[in-house]
Amino acid sequence: MGTHLHFKIADADAEFEAIHRLNYRTFVEEIPQHEANAERRLVDRFHAQNTYFICLAGAQLVGMLALRTRRPFSLDEKLPDLDAYLPAGGRVGEVRLLAVEPQWRKTRVMADLARMVERECRARDLDMLIVSATTRERRFYQHLGFERFGPLVGREGAWFQPMRLGRERFHELMPTAAWRRAR
C-alpha cells in the first residue's frame, strides 16, 4: 500500500460524514452492535463530545478512533459501578469507535492513530484509558497493553471486554512515548 497516509483530528464535514459511514460498516455490518438502516450511516450518540483521530489515504477515510473524557462514559452504562474498577481521583479517558478498513488493518494505521491519542492523553494529563474491546480483538488490545477488568458486557454476537491502560503500563511498552518524556 504505497498510498500516502495523512493523520489528523477530524474537523471537516466530509470527514465527519465518512466517520458515520465507517461506523456503520464496522458497528452494524461487521460487529452487529446496532440495527441496520437505509442510510447506511451511524452517528455516535456522543458525536458532539468525541475527538476523532483519523487516517486518510488520499481523500478516503481508512481508520479512526475517538476519545472522550466527559462522564458518563459509554462503559458507565454497560458496567455497573465502573468507578470500583478505576483508581480513585484518576483522570480517565474512554477510547471508542476504533475502526480500520479491513485492507488497512495490518499496516501502520493503528500504531500512528495510537501515537496521536497518546499525545492527546499527555496534553489532557490523563492517567488511564478505558475501552470496551470487542472480544474478537481482545488479543490485539492486550498487545497494545490494555488489561482486562470486570465482566463481559454486550450481547450475543457483540460481546465486549472492559479493558484499561494506565500511564505506567503504556510507557513500559513504548519507552519513547510522550507520556514517559513528560514525567
C-alpha positions as CSV (number, residue, x, y, z in Angstrom):
1,M,0.0,0.0,0.0
2,G,2.2,2.8,-1.3
3,T,-0.5,5.4,-0.8
4,H,0.4,8.5,1.3
5,L,-1.3,8.4,4.7
6,H,-2.4,11.6,6.5
7,F,-3.2,11.5,10.2
8,K,-5.2,14.3,11.8
9,I,-8.0,15.3,14.1
10,A,-11.3,15.4,12.1
11,D,-12.6,18.9,11.5
12,A,-14.4,18.9,8.2
13,D,-18.0,18.0,7.4
14,A,-16.9,15.5,4.7
15,E,-14.6,13.8,7.3
16,F,-17.5,13.5,9.8
17,E,-19.7,12.0,7.1
18,A,-17.0,9.5,6.3
19,I,-16.8,8.7,10.0
20,H,-20.5,8.0,10.2
21,R,-20.3,5.6,7.2
22,L,-17.2,3.8,8.6
23,N,-19.1,3.5,12.0
24,Y,-21.9,1.9,10.1
25,R,-19.8,-0.6,8.2
26,T,-17.9,-1.6,11.4
27,F,-20.6,-1.5,14.1
28,V,-23.6,-2.6,12.1
29,E,-22.3,-4.8,9.3
30,E,-19.2,-6.3,10.9
31,I,-19.9,-6.2,14.6
32,P,-23.7,-6.4,14.9
33,Q,-23.9,-3.9,17.7
34,H,-26.5,-1.6,16.1
35,E,-29.5,-2.0,13.9
36,A,-29.2,-1.6,10.1
37,N,-30.7,1.4,8.4
38,A,-31.4,2.5,4.8
39,E,-28.9,5.4,5.0
40,R,-26.0,3.1,5.9
41,R,-24.7,5.6,8.4
42,L,-24.3,5.5,12.2
43,V,-23.9,8.8,14.1
44,D,-22.4,8.1,17.5
45,R,-24.6,9.3,20.4
46,F,-21.6,11.1,21.8
47,H,-20.6,12.6,18.5
48,A,-20.5,16.2,19.7
49,Q,-18.2,15.2,22.6
50,N,-15.8,13.0,20.7
51,T,-12.4,14.0,19.4
52,Y,-11.9,11.9,16.3
53,F,-8.4,10.8,15.3
54,I,-8.4,9.8,11.7
55,C,-6.2,8.4,8.9
56,L,-6.8,9.4,5.3
57,A,-5.4,7.7,2.3
58,G,-5.9,10.5,-0.2
59,A,-9.4,11.6,0.4
60,Q,-10.6,8.2,1.7
61,L,-11.0,7.6,5.5
62,V,-9.3,4.3,6.2
63,G,-9.1,4.4,10.0
64,M,-10.3,6.2,13.1
65,L,-10.9,6.2,16.8
66,A,-12.5,8.6,19.2
67,L,-11.5,9.9,22.6
68,R,-13.9,11.2,25.3
69,T,-13.1,12.4,28.7
70,R,-16.6,13.5,29.8
71,R,-18.7,11.3,32.1
72,P,-20.8,9.3,31.9
73,F,-18.7,7.1,29.6
74,S,-20.4,4.5,27.4
75,L,-18.8,2.0,29.7
76,D,-20.6,3.6,32.7
77,E,-23.9,2.4,31.1
78,K,-22.6,-1.1,30.4
79,L,-20.8,-1.9,33.7
80,P,-22.5,-1.0,37.0
81,D,-20.1,0.7,39.4
82,L,-17.4,1.4,36.9
83,D,-15.6,3.5,39.4
84,A,-14.9,0.5,41.6
85,Y,-12.5,-0.7,38.8
86,L,-10.7,2.6,38.3
87,P,-8.2,4.5,40.5
88,A,-9.8,7.0,42.8
89,G,-9.3,10.5,41.7
90,G,-7.6,9.5,38.4
91,R,-8.1,11.4,35.2
92,V,-9.7,8.8,32.8
93,G,-10.4,8.9,29.1
94,E,-12.5,6.5,27.1
95,V,-11.3,5.3,23.7
96,R,-14.2,4.4,21.4
97,L,-15.1,3.6,17.9
98,L,-11.8,2.0,16.8
99,A,-12.5,1.2,13.2
100,V,-10.0,0.5,10.4
101,E,-11.0,-0.6,6.9
102,P,-10.1,-4.3,6.5
103,Q,-7.4,-3.8,3.9
104,W,-5.6,-1.4,6.2
105,R,-5.6,-3.4,9.4
106,K,-2.1,-4.9,9.2
107,T,-0.5,-1.6,8.3
108,R,0.8,1.3,10.4
109,V,-2.6,2.9,10.6
110,M,-3.4,1.7,14.1
111,A,0.0,2.4,15.5
112,D,0.0,6.0,14.2
113,L,-3.5,6.6,15.5
114,A,-2.4,5.3,18.9
115,R,0.5,7.8,18.9
116,M,-1.9,10.6,18.2
117,V,-4.1,9.6,21.1
118,E,-1.1,9.2,23.3
119,R,-0.1,12.8,22.6
120,E,-3.6,13.9,23.3
121,C,-3.7,12.0,26.6
122,R,-0.5,13.8,27.7
123,A,-2.0,17.1,26.7
124,R,-5.1,16.4,28.8
125,D,-2.9,14.9,31.6
126,L,-4.9,11.6,31.7
127,D,-3.8,8.8,34.0
128,M,-5.8,6.0,32.3
129,L,-7.6,5.0,29.2
130,I,-10.6,2.6,29.2
131,V,-12.2,0.8,26.3
132,S,-14.9,-1.7,25.5
133,A,-12.9,-4.1,23.5
134,T,-14.7,-6.4,21.1
135,T,-13.9,-9.9,22.2
136,R,-13.0,-10.6,18.6
137,E,-9.9,-8.4,19.0
138,R,-9.2,-8.8,22.7
139,R,-5.7,-10.1,22.0
140,F,-5.0,-7.1,19.9
141,Y,-5.9,-4.8,22.8
142,Q,-3.8,-6.9,25.1
143,H,-0.9,-6.5,22.7
144,L,-1.3,-2.7,23.0
145,G,-1.0,-3.1,26.8
146,F,-4.7,-3.0,27.8
147,E,-5.6,-5.2,30.7
148,R,-9.0,-6.8,31.3
149,F,-11.2,-5.7,34.2
150,G,-14.8,-6.5,35.0
151,P,-17.2,-9.0,33.3
152,L,-18.0,-9.1,29.6
153,V,-20.7,-6.6,28.5
154,G,-23.0,-6.6,25.5
155,R,-24.9,-9.4,23.9
156,E,-24.6,-12.5,21.8
157,G,-22.7,-11.6,18.6
158,A,-21.4,-8.3,20.1
159,W,-19.6,-9.1,23.4
160,F,-17.1,-6.6,24.7
161,Q,-14.4,-6.8,27.4
162,P,-13.8,-3.8,29.6
163,M,-10.1,-3.0,29.4
164,R,-7.8,-0.3,30.8
165,L,-4.4,1.1,30.1
166,G,-2.6,3.1,32.7
167,R,0.2,5.6,32.1
168,E,2.8,3.4,33.7
169,R,1.9,0.3,31.6
170,F,1.9,2.4,28.5
171,H,5.5,3.6,28.8
172,E,6.6,0.1,29.8
173,L,5.5,-0.9,26.3
174,M,6.6,2.3,24.4
175,P,9.7,3.7,26.1
176,T,9.9,6.6,23.8
177,A,6.3,7.6,24.3
178,A,5.5,11.2,25.1
179,W,3.9,10.2,28.4
180,R,7.3,8.9,29.6
181,R,9.1,12.0,28.4
182,A,6.6,14.3,30.1
183,R,7.0,12.7,33.5
